[in-house]
Amino acid sequence: MRADGRVLPVGGKTGTGDQRYDTYGAGGRLIQSRVVNRSATFVFNIDERFFGTLIAYVPGAQAADYDFTSALPVQLLKLLAPQLMPMLARADAPMTPPP
């Protein structure tokens, strides 16, 4: 919400990755599963001028210890919102063309 009470439009697309190598045997039986990494992404726009990407990423076998979804980077953006608001407020000011 802007300081003047107007809604600040935010949009985006999320995605979650659980990359692993799976080896299957006869009859589709899973023989082995090796975790490669885990990721969650939120690509977003705020109003008409601000765009960004937030990524949570865990490389290697330790990724098996994590079970996050793309809701994680969305929550990070919500936590960052108070720090972003001054910059967004400046963006509401009319743009002046360069001399």
trRosetta pair geometry for C-beta under 8 A, 3 or more apart (Angstrom, degrees):
i j d omega theta_ij theta_ji phi_ij phi_ji
1 5 6.6 -18 -180 -143 109 32
1 6 7.4 155 -161 79 65 35
1 7 6.4 -46 -109 -111 67 44
1 8 6.2 -147 -83 1 13 97
2 5 6.8 -34 75 38 80 20
2 6 4.6 2 39 60 125 84
2 7 7.5 -9 3 48 91 4
2 8 5.4 130 -46 -59 80 98
2 88 7.7 -128 -105 125 85 115
2 89 7.3 133 -148 -98 88 79
2 92 7.0 92 -139 -75 134 151
3 85 8.0 111 -49 175 91 117
3 89 6.3 38 -7 -111 121 123
8 46 6.6 2 160 -170 109 93
8 47 6.2 -59 -163 -58 80 95
8 88 6.7 29 -138 165 140 148
9 46 7.5 151 91 -161 56 44
9 47 5.9 111 57 -94 83 44
10 44 6.4 -5 -173 -172 92 116
10 45 7.2 173 -151 88 49 52
10 46 5.2 -11 -105 -108 84 70
10 47 7.9 -17 -76 -28 57 50
10 77 7.9 148 -168 143 143 137
11 44 6.8 161 88 -153 42 68
11 45 5.3 -2 59 54 88 95
12 42 5.5 29 158 -179 144 87
12 43 5.8 169 -157 87 89 48
12 44 3.5 -32 -88 -100 125 73
12 45 6.7 175 -74 16 71 60
12 74 7.5 174 81 -104 145 93
13 42 7.5 165 81 -151 39 50
13 43 5.1 -6 56 57 89 99
13 44 7.9 -167 23 -75 53 50
14 40 7.4 -10 -170 -175 96 85
14 41 6.7 158 -156 87 50 59
14 42 5.2 -16 -101 -100 78 75
14 43 8.0 -170 -78 23 31 67
14 70 3.4 123 179 142 114 146
14 71 7.6 26 -146 -59 156 42
14 73 7.5 167 -125 62 94 108
14 74 6.5 -35 -89 -49 127 115
15 40 7.3 176 92 -152 50 47
15 41 4.8 -3 57 55 92 103
15 70 5.8 117 49 -85 19 139
16 39 7.2 171 -156 93 44 57
16 40 4.9 -6 -109 -107 77 81
16 41 7.7 -167 -75 21 36 68
16 68 7.9 -156 -131 112 116 65
16 69 5.0 -48 -86 -150 147 64
16 70 4.7 -118 -55 -34 89 90
17 37 7.5 20 112 99 111 88
17 38 6.7 171 93 -155 69 41
17 39 4.3 11 50 54 109 94
17 40 7.4 -158 24 -69 68 42
17 41 7.9 34 -5 -5 102 103
18 35 7.9 -61 -178 -133 79 93
18 38 5.5 4 -111 -115 62 86
18 63 7.9 164 -142 148 66 120
19 35 7.7 96 89 -166 58 58
19 36 4.2 -60 115 66 100 116
19 37 5.1 14 53 53 114 74
19 38 7.3 -160 24 -79 73 39
19 39 7.6 25 -6 8 107 99
19 63 8.0 5 55 117 77 163
20 33 5.4 22 156 -177 137 89
20 34 6.0 165 -165 81 84 43
20 35 4.9 -44 -102 -105 103 44
20 36 5.6 -174 -96 2 36 85
21 32 7.9 -2 109 112 87 97
21 33 7.3 165 84 -153 49 44
21 34 4.6 -5 55 56 97 101
21 36 6.4 90 -19 -48 84 110
22 30 6.2 -57 -166 -135 109 100
22 32 7.2 169 -153 90 44 55
22 33 5.0 -6 -106 -106 78 81
22 34 7.9 -166 -72 24 37 63
23 30 7.5 102 76 -162 51 58
23 31 4.7 -57 104 65 96 107
23 32 4.3 19 41 50 114 94
23 33 7.6 -148 23 -67 68 43
24 28 5.7 -28 -172 -150 131 40
24 29 6.4 139 -162 70 74 39
24 30 5.9 -46 -103 -98 73 45
24 31 6.3 155 -125 2 16 91
25 28 8.0 -13 70 68 51 6
25 29 4.6 -28 60 69 97 98
25 30 7.8 -9 14 80 83 1
25 31 4.7 96 -31 -54 104 116
26 29 6.6 9 70 21 52 107
30 33 6.2 0 -180 -45 122 105
34 61 7.5 -59 -170 -102 79 91
35 38 7.4 -21 -170 -42 115 93
35 60 7.7 57 108 141 94 34
35 61 5.5 110 70 -133 102 48
35 63 5.0 -161 157 73 125 100
35 64 4.2 -159 -13 -59 161 94
36 60 7.6 -46 -175 -106 34 19
36 63 7.2 -15 85 41 33 148
37 57 6.7 0 174 -170 121 85
37 58 6.2 172 -160 88 73 56
37 59 4.8 -27 -108 -120 113 47
37 60 6.7 38 -86 -3 77 30
37 63 5.0 159 -146 -60 32 158
38 57 7.4 167 88 -149 54 42
38 58 4.8 6 53 51 95 102
38 63 3.9 161 -4 -167 96 112
38 66 5.3 -164 66 81 153 116
38 68 7.2 118 142 47 127 85
39 55 6.3 -19 -164 -169 104 99
39 56 6.7 158 -154 84 50 58
39 57 4.7 2 -108 -105 90 77
39 58 7.6 -162 -71 25 53 61
40 55 7.2 156 80 -155 48 52
40 56 4.6 4 52 51 97 104
40 57 8.0 -154 28 -66 57 51
40 68 5.6 -91 -17 116 146 103
40 69 5.9 121 -115 154 134 24
40 70 4.5 -171 -165 -90 97 49
40 71 7.7 -51 -176 33 145 43
40 72 5.1 87 88 46 151 112
40 73 5.6 -174 118 -9 97 104
41 53 6.5 -17 -164 -168 101 97
41 54 7.1 156 -153 83 51 53
41 55 5.0 -9 -102 -104 82 80
41 56 7.9 -150 -67 26 43 64
41 70 6.3 -33 55 -122 42 104
41 73 6.3 -2 -153 18 19 160
42 53 7.2 163 84 -152 49 51
42 54 4.9 -1 55 54 97 99
42 70 6.0 132 -66 -177 83 95
42 73 3.8 -167 7 105 110 117
42 74 5.1 155 -93 -65 153 66
42 76 7.8 173 34 51 135 102
42 77 6.4 -105 103 -22 146 129
43 51 7.9 5 180 -175 81 90
43 52 7.6 -167 -149 100 51 39
43 53 4.9 -14 -103 -102 72 86
44 51 7.0 177 94 -150 51 51
44 52 5.8 -11 60 62 89 78
44 53 7.5 162 17 -87 71 37
44 54 7.4 11 4 4 116 98
44 77 6.3 61 2 -110 167 159
45 48 7.7 21 167 -116 119 25
45 50 6.6 140 -161 87 56 58
45 51 5.0 -19 -102 -99 78 77
46 49 7.7 -40 86 64 75 65
46 50 4.2 -15 56 74 98 117
46 51 7.8 -161 20 -71 68 34
46 52 7.9 6 -3 14 102 104
46 84 7.3 78 48 152 178 141
46 88 6.5 -75 135 -106 131 125
47 50 6.2 60 49 23 91 94
47 88 6.8 139 -3 -151 135 105
47 91 7.0 150 75 112 152 135
49 91 5.2 -165 68 -167 151 136
50 84 7.8 112 -180 -172 165 123
50 87 7.9 99 -91 120 140 114
50 88 6.9 -64 -16 -98 149 90
50 91 7.1 -92 -40 -69 107 172
54 73 3.7 161 106 -164 111 114
54 74 7.9 173 67 -56 135 31
54 76 5.4 179 -177 80 151 130
54 77 6.0 -141 -13 -55 152 94
55 73 6.5 -5 -83 -88 16 144
56 68 6.0 -46 108 100 149 148
56 72 4.9 -18 -10 107 156 134
56 73 5.6 -149 -16 -56 96 92
56 76 7.7 164 -57 -25 106 142
58 62 6.2 -112 171 100 111 90
58 63 4.2 149 104 -101 106 78
58 65 8.0 -123 164 59 155 83
58 66 5.0 127 11 15 162 152
59 62 7.7 41 84 50 48 97
59 63 6.7 -90 150 -49 6 113
60 63 6.3 153 76 -13 42 94
61 64 6.1 -23 176 2 60 112
62 65 5.6 -37 -175 20 64 116
62 66 7.7 52 138 -13 72 102
63 66 5.7 -64 -160 37 49 109
68 71 7.6 -133 -177 58 81 80
68 72 4.4 18 179 -40 128 141
69 72 6.6 149 69 -10 45 90
70 73 6.3 -43 -165 35 61 100
70 74 6.6 65 141 -19 73 105
71 74 5.3 -60 -152 41 41 118
71 75 6.2 44 151 -23 72 104
72 75 5.9 -56 -151 35 29 109
72 76 6.6 32 150 -22 63 103
73 76 5.1 -45 -147 31 42 119
73 77 6.7 47 154 -21 66 95
74 77 5.9 -50 -157 30 34 111
74 78 6.8 35 146 -17 63 103
75 78 5.4 -51 -152 35 39 115
75 79 6.5 39 150 -19 67 103
76 79 5.6 -54 -150 36 34 112
76 80 6.3 29 153 -16 67 108
77 80 5.6 -58 -145 41 33 109
77 81 6.8 62 150 -53 62 85
78 81 5.7 -22 -158 -15 35 120
80 83 5.5 -65 -169 46 64 109
80 84 5.7 59 137 -25 89 111
81 84 5.6 -65 -141 41 32 110
81 85 6.4 50 160 -45 68 95
82 85 5.9 -34 -150 3 32 119
83 86 7.7 -50 -179 21 37 99
84 87 5.6 -66 -165 45 54 110
84 88 5.8 51 143 -23 84 109
85 88 5.5 -58 -141 40 34 111
85 89 6.1 39 158 -25 68 103
86 89 5.6 -51 -147 32 31 114
86 90 6.7 33 154 -19 63 100
87 90 5.8 -50 -153 32 34 111
87 91 6.6 37 148 -23 63 104
88 91 5.4 -52 -152 32 37 117
88 92 7.1 47 147 -29 63 94
89 92 5.7 -43 -160 17 38 116
89 93 7.9 49 144 -26 58 89
90 93 5.8 -38 -171 10 47 115
